[in-house]
Amino acid sequence: MHVHTRVSERRLTIKAMKKIVITLFFIFFSLTALNALAQHPGAVKTEEKYDYLENLINLDRFTDPVKQHLKDQKIDLEFFAGTLFGFDNNVNLDPERLKDGFFEGSLNTDVAYNYTPDVRLRIENDLTAITYFTVHNANLLDIYTVGGFEVDVFDDLFTVETDYAFDVSLFPEDRNGSYLGNHVMLFLKHNITQDLYQKAGWHFLHKSYTQGTVRASGGMDSSTLRRDYRNAGEYEAGFYMDKAIFKTNLEFFYNESNYQYFDYYDYWSFKVTPSMIYMFTKKLYASGSFTYQNRRYKGRLSTKNDEHVADSTCSFNASVLYDVTKSFTFAFNCSYRENTSNEPLQKYSGTIMTWGLYYSF
């Protein structure tokens, strides 16, 4: 596997960890806000008793009226930002096992316009910047913007979701890995009960590499820029409890590329991800997930024998978060990834740990 491809996969692991945290934030902030209003409408927040948190609370008092004003205009606003430090014990996912620390900054803005009670228009922008201290080829700037709409039908029994996303993924020190992505998604969600849902859908992803070129089937270099295409089917089921959320996600897709040499990036893949979010107290909560992915390459042959390359990847992700105030949260995240393969060069494992402060409103 090319180095920039491994680095790209590594960055996707970090982005996936962040996505889990963002999802956890938005879900539990909504649930705890509703519970607080229902159970303690006049309660004074514990953090208001501490002078050293006064400035943070004043910031909350500024953002709350802004959100309420937008809500009166049928607009829901969610904002999320994070500043974290991390350690990666195998940056390039190879036997050399380069270790390095990194800094990660992120911003996420999600705006929804409730056109009617059953029709919602939304746009989301997610920015991730990752800077390694010494292994600079792993540095990443990713800007992901998605827009779409949701429509509830049959008395909210089903929800139709359609989205289009544009992704700018830049590797400043490894230009061959930089690409522009176009992503089209269509899902049908079945709201079985208030606490149980399932959804299924299809999505198509096109990656256009800005400088990475391909090799022709004869192994000769060319000036043709690389393009990847992915067609995927996906199924997800989720169950909400008082203090926990359980989810299972299944994905089956085919990845195709114009990189013809040994059909290097053409493969079938199956992926399953069970996950759980649990709230220990009103301030302390955690998430955990396990992912198994199997890839069967169409034309790539193992250097050990003439068999087609087949990979299996297992990854474990865990996050623990503590609310310092309603909007400021300390988080610790850990991810372990291991790849087994009949291709010796693609056997690797690695761990990423991050810790830092998140802000949301």
N, C-alpha and C positions, 0 to 999 in steps of 0.2 A: 504494500500500500504506500502511495506517495506520502511524503512527510506532511505536506500542506493539507492532505485529506485527513490524516490522523489528527492534526492540530484542529482542523475544522470540526471534527467529531468531538474533540475535547471541549471546544468552546460551546458546542451544542449541549454538552452535559451541564456546564455552568449555567447556560441560559435556561435549561430545563429545571434546574434547582430553583432559579429565580422565579420561574413561572409558577411552580408549586407554591412558593411563599406568597406571591401576589394573589393567587387564587384563595389561599388560606386567609389572607388579610381581608379581602373583600367579602368573603362568606361570613367569617366570624365577626367582623365589625358590624355587619348588618344584623346578625342574630343577637349579639350582645346588646346592641342599641335597642332593639325591640324588647328584649327581656328586661333591660334596665327601666325602660319607660313603663312597662307593665307591672313590674314588681316594686320599684322604688321611684315613683315619679318625682319625689322631692328630695331625693338623697343627695348629700354632698359627696363628691368624689374624694376618695382617700388621698390622692395626690395633691389636692388643694390644701391639705393641712401642712404641706412642706414648703417652706420659703424658697429652697433652692430649685424648686420646679416651677416657680411663679412665672418666669418668662416663657416657658414652654406652654403653660396653660393659657397665657395671654394670646399666644399664637392660635391656639384652638378657638379662643373666643372671637378671633378675627375671621377665621375660615368658616366657622359654623354659619354666621349670617350670610356669607357669600353663597354657600351651598343652598341655604334655605331660599334665598332670592332666586337662584337658578331653578330650584325645584318648583317655585311658584310659576315659572315660565315653562314648565313641563320638561326641564332639562336636569338630568342626573349627572353629576360630576364626581369622578373618583381620581385621586392623584396619589401616586406612590413613588418614593425615591429611596435609594439605598446607597450607603457608603460602606464598603467592606474591604477587609484585608483577607488574603488567603494564602494557602500553601498547596502546591501541586508536586507530588512525588514522582511523576513520570510525565513531563510536559508533552513530549512528542509520541508517547505511547509506543515505545520501542525498547529493545533489550538494554540500550545505553542508560535508560532511566535517569534522565536529567531532572534535577529537582530545582524548584525556584518558588519564590514568593511572588504575589501579584496584588495589584490594587484593582478593585472593581467599583465602578460607579454606574448607577442606573436611574432612569426616569420612566415612568409610565403614566399616561393620561388617558382616561376612558370617559367619553362623553356620549350620553344617550338622550335622544329626543323622543318623548312619548307623544307621538302624533295623535294617537287615540289610545284608550286603555288596552287595545289588542295589537297595535302596530307601533313598533319602536325602530327608530333609525339610530345607528351608533357608529362612532369612529374612535379608534384607539391608536395611540402612538407609543411605541416602546423603544427606548434607546439604551444600549448596553455598551460600555467602554471598559475593556480589560487591558491592563498594562503590566507586563511582567518586568521584574527588576533586572534580569540578565538575559533570559532567553527571549529576545525581542521578536523572533519569527512567529511567536504565538499571540502577539498583540492583536486586538480586535476592536473594531468600531462597527456596531450593527444598529441600523435604524429600520424598524419594522412598523409599517403603517397599514391598518386594516379598516375597511368600512363595509357596512352591510345593513341588513334590516332583519327584524324578527316579526312574525305574524302569528298570533294565537288564533286557532280555529276550533270549531266544535266545542264551544264553551270551555276553552282553555285545555281541552283534552290533548291537543297536539300543538306544537310550535314549529313553524317552518323557519329555518335559519339559512341565509345566504350571505356570503362574504367574499370580498376581493382584497388581497393583501399585496403590498409592494415592499420588497425587502432589499436593503442595501447593506451588503456584508463586505467589509473592507479589512484586509490584512496589510497594514502599512509596510511591514518588513518582508512580506511573502506575497507579492502581487499575483502569483499564479493561483492563489486560493480565493481572490476577491471575485464576487459575482453580484449580479442583480437578479432578484427573484420575483416571479409573478405567481400568485397563489389564488386559485379559485376554489371555493368550498360551498357545498350544499348539504344540509342536514335536516332530518325530520326527528323532532323530539317528542316522545310520548310521556306525558305527565300522568303516570298511573295513579298516584295519590299525591298529596301535598309533600310527602316525605320520600317518595320513590319515583324514579324516572328511568327511562332508557332512550337512547337516541342512536341513529345510524345515518351514514351519509357517505359521500364521495368527495374527494378533493384532488386537484391536479396542480402540480408544481413544475414550473419551468425555471431553470437556472441558466443565466447567460454570463459566462465568465468574461471578465473585462480584459484579461491579458493571458490567461492560461490557454495554451494551444494543445492540439491533439496529435497523436500518432496515427498514421494510416494503418490498414490491416497488415501491411508488409513490414511494419516497425519503423518506417521512415518518419522523421519529424515533418510537420507541415506548418503553414501560417494560419490554418483554420482555427478559430477560437472554439473552445470547448462549450458544449451545451448539454445539459442534463434535463431529463423529463421524468416525472413520477406520477403515476396513476395509483390512487389508493382508495380502498374501502375501509370504513372505520365503524366500530360499534362501541358504545359506552353505556354503562348502567351505574346508577348512584343511589345511595340510601342515606337519608338524613336522620340522625337520632338527636337526643337532647344535648349530648356533649361530644358527639362523634359524627363523622361523615365517612362512608365507605364508597369507593369507586373501583370499577374494573374497566379497563380500556383494551380493546382488541383492534389491531390494524394489520391489513394485508395489502402489500403494494408491489408494483414492478417498477424498477428504476432502469432507465435506458439513457444512453449517452452516445454522442457522435464520436467518442474516443474509441475508434475501431480496433486498436491493437489488442488482441486477445479479448475483445469485448470487455475491456477493463472495468467499466463501471456499470455493466448490465447485470442485474440480478433480481431474483424474486426474494421477498422477505415477509416474515410473519413476526409480529411483536405483540406481547401481552404485558399489561401493566396494572396490577392491583395496587391500590393505595388507600391510606387511612389518615384522617386528621382527627386529633383528640384534644379536648379542652380539659386540662386538669383543674384549673381554677379560672376565675374571670380574667386573670392576668397571664397565666402560664399555659401554653399549649404547644402541640408538636404535630409533625407530619412524618409519615414514612411511606416509602414505595419500593417496589421491586419490579424490575423490567427484564424480560427475557426476549431476545431477538435472534432469529435464525435467518441467515442469508445464504442463498444458493446462486452462485455465479454462472452465467450462461456460457461463457467461453474461456474465462481465466483458468489456467492450469497451475497446479501446485508445482513448486520447484523440487519437491521431494519425489513426486511420481507424476504420472499423466492423468491423475484424477482432477475433476473440476473442483475448484476451491469452494469449500463450505465453511461458514463461520457461525459460531454461537456466542452471543454476548449477554452476560448477566451484569446488572448494575443495581446497587442498593443506594437509596437516598434517604437521609433523615435530617429533620430540622427541628430545633427547639427554640421557641420565641417567648420573650417576656415583655409585657407592656409596661414601660416606664410611666407613660401617661396614655391618654386615649389615642394619641397620634404618633408617639415615639416608642419604638420597640427595638429591643436588643435581640439579635438572632445569632445562632450558631448552626451551620449547615455542614453536612459531611456526605460525600458521594464516593462509592467504590465501584470500579468497573473492571471486568475481566473478560478477555476474548480468547476463546479456544478455536482452533482451526487446523485443518489438514495441511495448511501452508505455514511452515515454521516461522516465517518472517512476520506473520500476523498474530502470533501468540503474545499477549501482553496483559498487564494489569496496572492499575493506578488508583490513587486516592486523591481527592480534592477536599480541602476543608476551608471554610470561610467563616468569618465572624465580623460583626459590625452593627451599625444602627440603621433602622428603616424609619421613614416618615411617611405618613399617609393621612389624607383627609377625604 
